[in-house]
């Protein structure tokens, strides 16, 4: 019985790893075919050893984090407090998507392959949907909203109660919806999930 119980965490880890890898294989974040990844799928972002201890919003983080200064979205109509810089998972996303850190800057290597085109958001985020803002537009959670936003497997998650890049995008998603979105944009489904009147 002790042997079976001691193997349970290993079995869970293997199962969860296969689920994650099944989602990222063939996705926009599957870099296995690039010459700089050495055929690895997970290594550009995650590592089993010597992971970053500063990236607490992602398990076993392996990629160099951006140190850029960002111009954040601001508007007179924005009714929530804004962060002065991206935080949590948004900062990790921007560690490739701000164009200041190379895609192949991982495992203590300094890379030379930078993201380009529409995928390079740059450091001026003033014309993008606000990120790293506290989800507080409701004084109470309307019935049913918690099922999607705060459950253990949310449709549209708010990490630590903040709206982040990962609220709308699933980085391990294959191609369920374009742009790795969590919900369809048909009829503005994703937008109306939060912006309902």
Beta strands, then each sheet from edge to edge (+ up, - down):
strand 1: 133-134
strand 2: 162-163
sheet 1: 1+ 2-
end
